[in-house]
């Protein structure tokens, strides 16, 4: 087992919080699960799911503990949720990436092996970190730190925000009902993929009754179109929101498979 270091949680924003919505939940926290190491190790930044309305606890600390067990540093980003609106969520997500890279030497993080991971709507947020430019420039010492992760791990992720097969509820929470029609079609993650998108690992269940498996297929097609390497697993059956899926031996292998994907494809230099 790897020994945990004792680092206090960090504030995502030390000073003024951008796009602050008064009286809304503003957690402003990066939860740190840093392991003791003499050499730089990979890191995984976790975005729990919850439809952009909550952050599910079972998709937070337990996930960090798993990656710690594989010798990776882990961090849980407590990003803002509804009634906060875009770009607050992505700014928080990208700020977490900048902070981890800024502390890479201190924490023995390999900044070239930094991965984002998200569940459900947190998976959509993770997909935006994989595809979108920096929206978290606020005029401080972290502005020039790169925000693109080395790779992304998406778990039963919301990819599309439209009614046909996407998860419109996440889109309405992200943009507000009054702006949903204006913005949702612009932020379907399969349409954000380009030649600079990072490699991805993602999984879904074929009968997910909340987020249609077509989301995974759409993302895979987009990655393939742009020659982005990816690994996709579709398990035959399982409800939405499984997290580590400890009671499902057929599905719980996803976490080990994702760690194996990192080790195979992103060796230390």
ABEGO torsion letter per residue (X at the ends): XBBBBBBBBBBABABBBBGBBBGBBBAGBBBBBBBBBABBBBBBBBBBBGGGABBBAAABAAAAAAAAAAGBBBBBBBBBBOABBOAAAAAAAAAAAAAAAAAAAAAGBBAABBBBBBBEAAAAAAAAAAABBBAABAGBAAAABBABBABBBBBGBBABABAAABBAAAAAAAAEAAAAAAAAAAABAAAABBAABBBBBBBBBAABAABBAAAAAAAAAAAAAAGBBBBBBBBABEBBGAEAGAABAAAAAAAAAAAAAAAAABBBX
